[in-house]
Amino acid sequence: ISLSLSQPVAEQAQRVRKILGISLDQQIRWRSDDTALKVWRSSLESFGVFVFKAPFKQKDISGFCLPDPKFPIIYLNNSTTKTRQIFSLFHELGHLLLHVKGLSRFDPEYIDRLPEDMARLERFCNAFAAEILIPADDFALQIKSWPFKVDEIEDFRLEELALRYGVSREAILRKFLDQGRVNLQTYQQKVHYWAS
């Protein structure tokens, strides 16, 4: 399996998800971050990706990967939340399928400080992870009655969506940010508030 930066992310994510054999219906039924992480991890391991977990001394890093034709490795910082580990798992899978070493950081603004080619790669891997975990078609159905701008939306509504997909509220809000439906300042304020 290979990914391409020049192909639509959603199509590639759907293809990978189909290969992994986990339907959205299965994912929605898990209702536990712990279960979600175990099943996603097991699915990747069944295809030959070695997934390890350990607490990192570098607290700003949530995961990294080492591509190899026979022994590809993803390493997750297990001192982070389960939802963060799940997102990092798929961010790093994106790197592996692009055949490039990767590193996931907590600070989303670090991407803006990277050279443009590296920033493009990181944005792609974030979008790939988000699309695997929160398929755009289903997401659009779930939010069709929501206002276009969601800056003032109550946190409990974001939490409900996060629970549906087994992701963090930050991942849900990031989807809205990527769609231009929440401003960057609101996104950053909420993420910092949730992290405190």
URWO-V939945 format. One line per field, one symbol per residue. psi: psi as a letter, one per 30 degrees, with the letter a starting at -180 (. if undefined). A space follows every 50 residues. Layout:
psi: ???
//
This chain:
psi: kllkfflkeeeeeeeeeeefgjleeeeefegkeeeeeeeeeeeeefggkk klklkkejffkfllljkkeeikkkkkjgglleeeeeeeefeeeeeeffhk klkklejfffefflleeeeeeeeeeeeeeeeeeikeeeeeefgfgllekg egkkefeeeeeeeefhlleeeeeeeeeffgfkleeeeeeeeeeef.
//
